[in-house]
Amino acid sequence: MEPDISVICDKNKITDKGCQGAPDWIIEIVSPSSKQMDYYKKLFQYRTAGVREYWVVDPDREIVTVYNFGQDSMEEYPFGAEVPVGIYDGFSICVSL
């Protein structure tokens, strides 16, 4: 799997070959051809691999779906809203077109 955006907090996981182990936070930008993959297959694989937080940004629906695996929660936010980053206290991102 190659995520659109990944955040790796432990620099020891980064090698010449890429990330060894799970990134802490992954963001996927949905396209019409990738919906099934992003919402189902990648969701399962990232959760199983140990990713702490997974965002699915859907430009067609203008929704950000946040899966916080550490808290076993899922939230949806409309574009334009401040989306809290669960792995960083006090940090949020506003996603818009």
Jmol script that loads the backbone (N, CA, C; Angstrom):
load data "model"
ATOM      1  N   MET A   1       0.841  -1.180   0.000  1.00  0.00           N
ATOM      2  CA  MET A   1       0.000   0.000   0.000  1.00  0.00           C
ATOM      3  C   MET A   1       0.884   1.241   0.000  1.00  0.00           C
ATOM      4  N   GLU A   2       0.499   2.198  -0.803  1.00  0.00           N
ATOM      5  CA  GLU A   2       1.170   3.488  -0.798  1.00  0.00           C
ATOM      6  C   GLU A   2       0.133   4.556  -0.515  1.00  0.00           C
ATOM      7  N   PRO A   3       0.117   5.071   0.718  1.00  0.00           N
ATOM      8  CA  PRO A   3      -0.865   6.101   1.054  1.00  0.00           C
ATOM      9  C   PRO A   3      -0.554   7.415   0.344  1.00  0.00           C
ATOM     10  N   ASP A   4      -1.590   8.245   0.191  1.00  0.00           N
ATOM     11  CA  ASP A   4      -1.381   9.574  -0.394  1.00  0.00           C
ATOM     12  C   ASP A   4      -0.512  10.420   0.528  1.00  0.00           C
ATOM     13  N   ILE A   5      -0.816  10.387   1.823  1.00  0.00           N
ATOM     14  CA  ILE A   5      -0.041  11.131   2.825  1.00  0.00           C
ATOM     15  C   ILE A   5       0.139  10.222   4.033  1.00  0.00           C
ATOM     16  N   SER A   6       1.353  10.163   4.555  1.00  0.00           N
ATOM     17  CA  SER A   6       1.573   9.413   5.788  1.00  0.00           C
ATOM     18  C   SER A   6       2.459  10.218   6.722  1.00  0.00           C
ATOM     19  N   VAL A   7       2.195  10.077   8.008  1.00  0.00           N
ATOM     20  CA  VAL A   7       2.971  10.730   9.050  1.00  0.00           C
ATOM     21  C   VAL A   7       3.584   9.634   9.907  1.00  0.00           C
ATOM     22  N   ILE A   8       4.904   9.696  10.039  1.00  0.00           N
ATOM     23  CA  ILE A   8       5.639   8.704  10.811  1.00  0.00           C
ATOM     24  C   ILE A   8       6.344   9.450  11.940  1.00  0.00           C
ATOM     25  N   CYS A   9       5.945   9.201  13.163  1.00  0.00           N
ATOM     26  CA  CYS A   9       6.473   9.934  14.317  1.00  0.00           C
ATOM     27  C   CYS A   9       7.817   9.399  14.797  1.00  0.00           C
ATOM     28  N   ASP A  10       8.095   8.139  14.581  1.00  0.00           N
ATOM     29  CA  ASP A  10       9.342   7.523  15.038  1.00  0.00           C
ATOM     30  C   ASP A  10      10.332   7.499  13.876  1.00  0.00           C
ATOM     31  N   LYS A  11      11.337   8.376  13.911  1.00  0.00           N
ATOM     32  CA  LYS A  11      12.285   8.472  12.801  1.00  0.00           C
ATOM     33  C   LYS A  11      13.083   7.186  12.604  1.00  0.00           C
ATOM     34  N   ASN A  12      13.125   6.322  13.615  1.00  0.00           N
ATOM     35  CA  ASN A  12      13.827   5.049  13.481  1.00  0.00           C
ATOM     36  C   ASN A  12      13.106   4.085  12.546  1.00  0.00           C
ATOM     37  N   LYS A  13      11.839   4.354  12.241  1.00  0.00           N
ATOM     38  CA  LYS A  13      11.088   3.518  11.301  1.00  0.00           C
ATOM     39  C   LYS A  13      11.440   3.835   9.845  1.00  0.00           C
ATOM     40  N   ILE A  14      12.092   4.965   9.601  1.00  0.00           N
ATOM     41  CA  ILE A  14      12.378   5.401   8.229  1.00  0.00           C
ATOM     42  C   ILE A  14      13.759   4.900   7.806  1.00  0.00           C
ATOM     43  N   THR A  15      13.777   4.149   6.706  1.00  0.00           N
ATOM     44  CA  THR A  15      15.017   3.629   6.153  1.00  0.00           C
ATOM     45  C   THR A  15      15.109   4.029   4.682  1.00  0.00           C
ATOM     46  N   ASP A  16      16.184   3.616   4.034  1.00  0.00           N
ATOM     47  CA  ASP A  16      16.337   3.877   2.602  1.00  0.00           C
ATOM     48  C   ASP A  16      15.232   3.207   1.787  1.00  0.00           C
ATOM     49  N   LYS A  17      14.629   2.171   2.332  1.00  0.00           N
ATOM     50  CA  LYS A  17      13.577   1.429   1.641  1.00  0.00           C
ATOM     51  C   LYS A  17      12.184   1.973   1.942  1.00  0.00           C
ATOM     52  N   GLY A  18      12.078   2.964   2.827  1.00  0.00           N
ATOM     53  CA  GLY A  18      10.779   3.533   3.184  1.00  0.00           C
ATOM     54  C   GLY A  18      10.500   3.360   4.664  1.00  0.00           C
ATOM     55  N   CYS A  19       9.232   3.207   4.989  1.00  0.00           N
ATOM     56  CA  CYS A  19       8.806   3.067   6.382  1.00  0.00           C
ATOM     57  C   CYS A  19       8.798   1.589   6.761  1.00  0.00           C
ATOM     58  N   GLN A  20       9.523   1.254   7.816  1.00  0.00           N
ATOM     59  CA  GLN A  20       9.536  -0.108   8.331  1.00  0.00           C
ATOM     60  C   GLN A  20       8.580  -0.154   9.519  1.00  0.00           C
ATOM     61  N   GLY A  21       7.408  -0.684   9.307  1.00  0.00           N
ATOM     62  CA  GLY A  21       6.353  -0.677  10.315  1.00  0.00           C
ATOM     63  C   GLY A  21       5.241   0.252   9.870  1.00  0.00           C
ATOM     64  N   ALA A  22       4.265   0.407  10.713  1.00  0.00           N
ATOM     65  CA  ALA A  22       3.080   1.194  10.365  1.00  0.00           C
ATOM     66  C   ALA A  22       3.315   2.690  10.610  1.00  0.00           C
ATOM     67  N   PRO A  23       2.882   3.540   9.672  1.00  0.00           N
ATOM     68  CA  PRO A  23       2.857   4.978   9.962  1.00  0.00           C
ATOM     69  C   PRO A  23       1.865   5.246  11.093  1.00  0.00           C
ATOM     70  N   ASP A  24       2.001   6.383  11.729  1.00  0.00           N
ATOM     71  CA  ASP A  24       1.086   6.747  12.809  1.00  0.00           C
ATOM     72  C   ASP A  24      -0.241   7.268  12.269  1.00  0.00           C
ATOM     73  N   TRP A  25      -0.178   7.991  11.147  1.00  0.00           N
ATOM     74  CA  TRP A  25      -1.366   8.658  10.606  1.00  0.00           C
ATOM     75  C   TRP A  25      -1.300   8.587   9.089  1.00  0.00           C
ATOM     76  N   ILE A  26      -2.401   8.166   8.483  1.00  0.00           N
ATOM     77  CA  ILE A  26      -2.489   8.067   7.026  1.00  0.00           C
ATOM     78  C   ILE A  26      -3.701   8.841   6.544  1.00  0.00           C
ATOM     79  N   ILE A  27      -3.517   9.565   5.435  1.00  0.00           N
ATOM     80  CA  ILE A  27      -4.608  10.293   4.786  1.00  0.00           C
ATOM     81  C   ILE A  27      -4.703   9.806   3.343  1.00  0.00           C
ATOM     82  N   GLU A  28      -5.880   9.380   2.944  1.00  0.00           N
ATOM     83  CA  GLU A  28      -6.151   8.991   1.560  1.00  0.00           C
ATOM     84  C   GLU A  28      -7.135   9.984   0.955  1.00  0.00           C
ATOM     85  N   ILE A  29      -6.852  10.410  -0.266  1.00  0.00           N
ATOM     86  CA  ILE A  29      -7.754  11.282  -1.025  1.00  0.00           C
ATOM     87  C   ILE A  29      -8.511  10.388  -2.002  1.00  0.00           C
ATOM     88  N   VAL A  30      -9.825  10.347  -1.864  1.00  0.00           N
ATOM     89  CA  VAL A  30     -10.666   9.442  -2.655  1.00  0.00           C
ATOM     90  C   VAL A  30     -10.841   9.979  -4.077  1.00  0.00           C
ATOM     91  N   SER A  31     -10.720   9.075  -5.020  1.00  0.00           N
ATOM     92  CA  SER A  31     -11.098   9.364  -6.398  1.00  0.00           C
ATOM     93  C   SER A  31     -12.183   8.359  -6.767  1.00  0.00           C
ATOM     94  N   PRO A  32     -12.951   8.627  -7.829  1.00  0.00           N
ATOM     95  CA  PRO A  32     -14.025   7.683  -8.179  1.00  0.00           C
ATOM     96  C   PRO A  32     -13.531   6.241  -8.342  1.00  0.00           C
ATOM     97  N   SER A  33     -12.326   6.067  -8.841  1.00  0.00           N
ATOM     98  CA  SER A  33     -11.821   4.707  -9.065  1.00  0.00           C
ATOM     99  C   SER A  33     -11.251   4.059  -7.803  1.00  0.00           C
ATOM    100  N   SER A  34     -11.040   4.835  -6.734  1.00  0.00           N
ATOM    101  CA  SER A  34     -10.408   4.270  -5.539  1.00  0.00           C
ATOM    102  C   SER A  34     -11.345   4.147  -4.337  1.00  0.00           C
ATOM    103  N   LYS A  35     -12.621   4.515  -4.492  1.00  0.00           N
ATOM    104  CA  LYS A  35     -13.542   4.513  -3.348  1.00  0.00           C
ATOM    105  C   LYS A  35     -13.567   3.171  -2.613  1.00  0.00           C
ATOM    106  N   GLN A  36     -13.780   2.113  -3.344  1.00  0.00           N
ATOM    107  CA  GLN A  36     -13.869   0.781  -2.739  1.00  0.00           C
ATOM    108  C   GLN A  36     -12.584   0.454  -1.979  1.00  0.00           C
ATOM    109  N   MET A  37     -11.463   0.747  -2.588  1.00  0.00           N
ATOM    110  CA  MET A  37     -10.165   0.456  -1.978  1.00  0.00           C
ATOM    111  C   MET A  37      -9.966   1.291  -0.711  1.00  0.00           C
ATOM    112  N   ASP A  38     -10.245   2.605  -0.770  1.00  0.00           N
ATOM    113  CA  ASP A  38      -9.980   3.498   0.359  1.00  0.00           C
ATOM    114  C   ASP A  38     -10.913   3.270   1.536  1.00  0.00           C
ATOM    115  N   TYR A  39     -12.191   3.033   1.258  1.00  0.00           N
ATOM    116  CA  TYR A  39     -13.168   2.888   2.336  1.00  0.00           C
ATOM    117  C   TYR A  39     -13.205   1.491   2.961  1.00  0.00           C
ATOM    118  N   TYR A  40     -12.736   0.484   2.246  1.00  0.00           N
ATOM    119  CA  TYR A  40     -12.868  -0.873   2.765  1.00  0.00           C
ATOM    120  C   TYR A  40     -11.521  -1.594   2.902  1.00  0.00           C
ATOM    121  N   LYS A  41     -10.871  -1.846   1.775  1.00  0.00           N
ATOM    122  CA  LYS A  41      -9.652  -2.651   1.817  1.00  0.00           C
ATOM    123  C   LYS A  41      -8.546  -1.964   2.611  1.00  0.00           C
ATOM    124  N   LYS A  42      -8.253  -0.695   2.309  1.00  0.00           N
ATOM    125  CA  LYS A  42      -7.190   0.007   3.020  1.00  0.00           C
ATOM    126  C   LYS A  42      -7.557   0.218   4.489  1.00  0.00           C
ATOM    127  N   LEU A  43      -8.819   0.493   4.759  1.00  0.00           N
ATOM    128  CA  LEU A  43      -9.267   0.654   6.144  1.00  0.00           C
ATOM    129  C   LEU A  43      -8.897  -0.588   6.959  1.00  0.00           C
ATOM    130  N   PHE A  44      -9.239  -1.756   6.450  1.00  0.00           N
ATOM    131  CA  PHE A  44      -8.944  -3.002   7.149  1.00  0.00           C
ATOM    132  C   PHE A  44      -7.439  -3.223   7.288  1.00  0.00           C
ATOM    133  N   GLN A  45      -6.708  -3.025   6.201  1.00  0.00           N
ATOM    134  CA  GLN A  45      -5.270  -3.297   6.225  1.00  0.00           C
ATOM    135  C   GLN A  45      -4.515  -2.329   7.132  1.00  0.00           C
ATOM    136  N   TYR A  46      -4.888  -1.056   7.096  1.00  0.00           N
ATOM    137  CA  TYR A  46      -4.200  -0.088   7.954  1.00  0.00           C
ATOM    138  C   TYR A  46      -4.490  -0.355   9.429  1.00  0.00           C
ATOM    139  N   ARG A  47      -5.719  -0.661   9.737  1.00  0.00           N
ATOM    140  CA  ARG A  47      -6.077  -0.971  11.132  1.00  0.00           C
ATOM    141  C   ARG A  47      -5.303  -2.192  11.626  1.00  0.00           C
ATOM    142  N   THR A  48      -5.275  -3.224  10.808  1.00  0.00           N
ATOM    143  CA  THR A  48      -4.569  -4.460  11.154  1.00  0.00           C
ATOM    144  C   THR A  48      -3.069  -4.238  11.302  1.00  0.00           C
ATOM    145  N   ALA A  49      -2.505  -3.337  10.503  1.00  0.00           N
ATOM    146  CA  ALA A  49      -1.059  -3.077  10.516  1.00  0.00           C
ATOM    147  C   ALA A  49      -0.611  -2.259  11.723  1.00  0.00           C
ATOM    148  N   GLY A  50      -1.552  -1.585  12.389  1.00  0.00           N
ATOM    149  CA  GLY A  50      -1.183  -0.802  13.559  1.00  0.00           C
ATOM    150  C   GLY A  50      -1.153   0.702  13.357  1.00  0.00           C
ATOM    151  N   VAL A  51      -1.724   1.186  12.245  1.00  0.00           N
ATOM    152  CA  VAL A  51      -1.854   2.630  12.038  1.00  0.00           C
ATOM    153  C   VAL A  51      -2.745   3.187  13.148  1.00  0.00           C
ATOM    154  N   ARG A  52      -2.378   4.312  13.714  1.00  0.00           N
ATOM    155  CA  ARG A  52      -3.147   4.868  14.833  1.00  0.00           C
ATOM    156  C   ARG A  52      -4.356   5.673  14.364  1.00  0.00           C
ATOM    157  N   GLU A  53      -4.222   6.379  13.240  1.00  0.00           N
ATOM    158  CA  GLU A  53      -5.318   7.224  12.754  1.00  0.00           C
ATOM    159  C   GLU A  53      -5.338   7.200  11.229  1.00  0.00           C
ATOM    160  N   TYR A  54      -6.543   7.112  10.664  1.00  0.00           N
ATOM    161  CA  TYR A  54      -6.721   7.020   9.208  1.00  0.00           C
ATOM    162  C   TYR A  54      -7.810   7.982   8.779  1.00  0.00           C
ATOM    163  N   TRP A  55      -7.477   8.875   7.853  1.00  0.00           N
ATOM    164  CA  TRP A  55      -8.447   9.830   7.312  1.00  0.00           C
ATOM    165  C   TRP A  55      -8.745   9.477   5.862  1.00  0.00           C
ATOM    166  N   VAL A  56     -10.037   9.530   5.504  1.00  0.00           N
ATOM    167  CA  VAL A  56     -10.464   9.390   4.116  1.00  0.00           C
ATOM    168  C   VAL A  56     -11.085  10.725   3.723  1.00  0.00           C
ATOM    169  N   VAL A  57     -10.429  11.424   2.809  1.00  0.00           N
ATOM    170  CA  VAL A  57     -10.898  12.732   2.338  1.00  0.00           C
ATOM    171  C   VAL A  57     -11.623  12.493   1.021  1.00  0.00           C
ATOM    172  N   ASP A  58     -12.928  12.797   1.004  1.00  0.00           N
ATOM    173  CA  ASP A  58     -13.776  12.525  -0.158  1.00  0.00           C
ATOM    174  C   ASP A  58     -14.234  13.841  -0.785  1.00  0.00           C
ATOM    175  N   PRO A  59     -13.553  14.297  -1.848  1.00  0.00           N
ATOM    176  CA  PRO A  59     -13.918  15.572  -2.474  1.00  0.00           C
ATOM    177  C   PRO A  59     -15.323  15.585  -3.071  1.00  0.00           C
ATOM    178  N   ASP A  60     -15.807  14.440  -3.577  1.00  0.00           N
ATOM    179  CA  ASP A  60     -17.152  14.398  -4.160  1.00  0.00           C
ATOM    180  C   ASP A  60     -18.225  14.643  -3.097  1.00  0.00           C
ATOM    181  N   ARG A  61     -18.052  14.049  -1.923  1.00  0.00           N
ATOM    182  CA  ARG A  61     -19.018  14.201  -0.831  1.00  0.00           C
ATOM    183  C   ARG A  61     -18.693  15.396   0.069  1.00  0.00           C
ATOM    184  N   GLU A  62     -17.474  15.942  -0.086  1.00  0.00           N
ATOM    185  CA  GLU A  62     -16.981  17.037   0.754  1.00  0.00           C
ATOM    186  C   GLU A  62     -17.047  16.660   2.236  1.00  0.00           C
ATOM    187  N   ILE A  63     -16.529  15.450   2.508  1.00  0.00           N
ATOM    188  CA  ILE A  63     -16.530  14.875   3.853  1.00  0.00           C
ATOM    189  C   ILE A  63     -15.135  14.322   4.158  1.00  0.00           C
ATOM    190  N   VAL A  64     -14.717  14.489   5.407  1.00  0.00           N
ATOM    191  CA  VAL A  64     -13.504  13.837   5.902  1.00  0.00           C
ATOM    192  C   VAL A  64     -13.962  12.816   6.941  1.00  0.00           C
ATOM    193  N   THR A  65     -13.666  11.551   6.700  1.00  0.00           N
ATOM    194  CA  THR A  65     -13.993  10.492   7.640  1.00  0.00           C
ATOM    195  C   THR A  65     -12.724  10.154   8.411  1.00  0.00           C
ATOM    196  N   VAL A  66     -12.807  10.243   9.730  1.00  0.00           N
ATOM    197  CA  VAL A  66     -11.649  10.024  10.596  1.00  0.00           C
ATOM    198  C   VAL A  66     -11.856   8.750  11.404  1.00  0.00           C
ATOM    199  N   TYR A  67     -10.938   7.822  11.222  1.00  0.00           N
ATOM    200  CA  TYR A  67     -10.931   6.584  12.002  1.00  0.00           C
ATOM    201  C   TYR A  67      -9.784   6.696  13.001  1.00  0.00           C
ATOM    202  N   ASN A  68     -10.121   6.759  14.278  1.00  0.00           N
ATOM    203  CA  ASN A  68      -9.116   6.788  15.333  1.00  0.00           C
ATOM    204  C   ASN A  68      -9.096   5.387  15.937  1.00  0.00           C
ATOM    205  N   PHE A  69      -8.147   4.588  15.478  1.00  0.00           N
ATOM    206  CA  PHE A  69      -8.118   3.187  15.883  1.00  0.00           C
ATOM    207  C   PHE A  69      -7.781   3.012  17.357  1.00  0.00           C
ATOM    208  N   GLY A  70      -6.993   3.917  17.919  1.00  0.00           N
ATOM    209  CA  GLY A  70      -6.644   3.829  19.334  1.00  0.00           C
ATOM    210  C   GLY A  70      -7.845   4.000  20.242  1.00  0.00           C
ATOM    211  N   GLN A  71      -8.800   4.830  19.800  1.00  0.00           N
ATOM    212  CA  GLN A  71     -10.017   5.052  20.590  1.00  0.00           C
ATOM    213  C   GLN A  71     -11.204   4.274  20.041  1.00  0.00           C
ATOM    214  N   ASP A  72     -10.950   3.495  18.984  1.00  0.00           N
ATOM    215  CA  ASP A  72     -11.996   2.698  18.337  1.00  0.00           C
ATOM    216  C   ASP A  72     -13.203   3.570  17.980  1.00  0.00           C
ATOM    217  N   SER A  73     -12.921   4.706  17.304  1.00  0.00           N
ATOM    218  CA  SER A  73     -13.999   5.629  16.945  1.00  0.00           C
ATOM    219  C   SER A  73     -13.912   6.032  15.481  1.00  0.00           C
ATOM    220  N   MET A  74     -15.041   6.498  14.963  1.00  0.00           N
ATOM    221  CA  MET A  74     -15.145   7.020  13.607  1.00  0.00           C
ATOM    222  C   MET A  74     -16.009   8.265  13.665  1.00  0.00           C
ATOM    223  N   GLU A  75     -15.522   9.349  13.055  1.00  0.00           N
ATOM    224  CA  GLU A  75     -16.271  10.614  13.005  1.00  0.00           C
ATOM    225  C   GLU A  75     -16.218  11.138  11.578  1.00  0.00           C
ATOM    226  N   GLU A  76     -17.249  11.870  11.187  1.00  0.00           N
ATOM    227  CA  GLU A  76     -17.258  12.538   9.881  1.00  0.00           C
ATOM    228  C   GLU A  76     -17.337  14.039  10.091  1.00  0.00           C
ATOM    229  N   TYR A  77     -16.601  14.773   9.250  1.00  0.00           N
ATOM    230  CA  TYR A  77     -16.557  16.223   9.316  1.00  0.00           C
ATOM    231  C   TYR A  77     -16.781  16.791   7.919  1.00  0.00           C
ATOM    232  N   PRO A  78     -17.606  17.822   7.804  1.00  0.00           N
ATOM    233  CA  PRO A  78     -17.793  18.451   6.495  1.00  0.00           C
ATOM    234  C   PRO A  78     -16.564  19.288   6.141  1.00  0.00           C
ATOM    235  N   PHE A  79     -16.326  19.450   4.853  1.00  0.00           N
ATOM    236  CA  PHE A  79     -15.261  20.355   4.424  1.00  0.00           C
ATOM    237  C   PHE A  79     -15.521  21.732   5.030  1.00  0.00           C
ATOM    238  N   GLY A  80     -14.467  22.401   5.428  1.00  0.00           N
ATOM    239  CA  GLY A  80     -14.574  23.718   6.045  1.00  0.00           C
ATOM    240  C   GLY A  80     -14.558  23.679   7.558  1.00  0.00           C
ATOM    241  N   ALA A  81     -14.784  22.502   8.143  1.00  0.00           N
ATOM    242  CA  ALA A  81     -14.758  22.354   9.600  1.00  0.00           C
ATOM    243  C   ALA A  81     -13.325  22.079  10.055  1.00  0.00           C
ATOM    244  N   GLU A  82     -13.041  22.424  11.290  1.00  0.00           N
ATOM    245  CA  GLU A  82     -11.756  22.082  11.892  1.00  0.00           C
ATOM    246  C   GLU A  82     -11.808  20.607  12.290  1.00  0.00           C
ATOM    247  N   VAL A  83     -10.895  19.820  11.757  1.00  0.00           N
ATOM    248  CA  VAL A  83     -10.854  18.391  12.035  1.00  0.00           C
ATOM    249  C   VAL A  83      -9.718  18.141  13.030  1.00  0.00           C
ATOM    250  N   PRO A  84     -10.046  17.694  14.236  1.00  0.00           N
ATOM    251  CA  PRO A  84      -8.990  17.442  15.226  1.00  0.00           C
ATOM    252  C   PRO A  84      -8.156  16.218  14.843  1.00  0.00           C
ATOM    253  N   VAL A  85      -6.853  16.363  15.033  1.00  0.00           N
ATOM    254  CA  VAL A  85      -5.938  15.254  14.789  1.00  0.00           C
ATOM    255  C   VAL A  85      -5.797  14.494  16.106  1.00  0.00           C
ATOM    256  N   GLY A  86      -6.295  13.288  16.148  1.00  0.00           N
ATOM    257  CA  GLY A  86      -6.359  12.526  17.384  1.00  0.00           C
ATOM    258  C   GLY A  86      -5.015  12.174  17.987  1.00  0.00           C
ATOM    259  N   ILE A  87      -3.982  12.039  17.141  1.00  0.00           N
ATOM    260  CA  ILE A  87      -2.678  11.647  17.679  1.00  0.00           C
ATOM    261  C   ILE A  87      -1.861  12.848  18.170  1.00  0.00           C
ATOM    262  N   TYR A  88      -2.366  14.069  17.965  1.00  0.00           N
ATOM    263  CA  TYR A  88      -1.688  15.286  18.437  1.00  0.00           C
ATOM    264  C   TYR A  88      -2.698  16.172  19.158  1.00  0.00           C
ATOM    265  N   ASP A  89      -2.579  16.286  20.463  1.00  0.00           N
ATOM    266  CA  ASP A  89      -3.488  17.127  21.245  1.00  0.00           C
ATOM    267  C   ASP A  89      -3.381  18.586  20.812  1.00  0.00           C
ATOM    268  N   GLY A  90      -4.546  19.236  20.635  1.00  0.00           N
ATOM    269  CA  GLY A  90      -4.594  20.650  20.319  1.00  0.00           C
ATOM    270  C   GLY A  90      -4.275  20.998  18.873  1.00  0.00           C
ATOM    271  N   PHE A  91      -4.186  20.000  17.983  1.00  0.00           N
ATOM    272  CA  PHE A  91      -3.860  20.252  16.575  1.00  0.00           C
ATOM    273  C   PHE A  91      -5.063  19.856  15.724  1.00  0.00           C
ATOM    274  N   SER A  92      -5.443  20.734  14.804  1.00  0.00           N
ATOM    275  CA  SER A  92      -6.550  20.431  13.885  1.00  0.00           C
ATOM    276  C   SER A  92      -6.214  20.962  12.511  1.00  0.00           C
ATOM    277  N   ILE A  93      -6.934  20.462  11.524  1.00  0.00           N
ATOM    278  CA  ILE A  93      -6.735  20.844  10.121  1.00  0.00           C
ATOM    279  C   ILE A  93      -8.093  21.151   9.522  1.00  0.00           C
ATOM    280  N   CYS A  94      -8.161  22.203   8.735  1.00  0.00           N
ATOM    281  CA  CYS A  94      -9.370  22.548   7.994  1.00  0.00           C
ATOM    282  C   CYS A  94      -9.182  22.081   6.549  1.00  0.00           C
ATOM    283  N   VAL A  95     -10.026  21.167   6.104  1.00  0.00           N
ATOM    284  CA  VAL A  95      -9.954  20.648   4.737  1.00  0.00           C
ATOM    285  C   VAL A  95     -11.033  21.333   3.917  1.00  0.00           C
ATOM    286  N   SER A  96     -10.670  21.847   2.748  1.00  0.00           N
ATOM    287  CA  SER A  96     -11.662  22.473   1.858  1.00  0.00           C
ATOM    288  C   SER A  96     -11.206  22.331   0.417  1.00  0.00           C
ATOM    289  N   LEU A  97     -12.115  22.606  -0.479  1.00  0.00           N
ATOM    290  CA  LEU A  97     -11.797  22.534  -1.920  1.00  0.00           C
ATOM    291  C   LEU A  97     -11.062  23.788  -2.335  1.00  0.00           C
TER     292      LEU A  97
END
end "model"
wireframe off; spacefill off
backbone 0.3
color backbone group
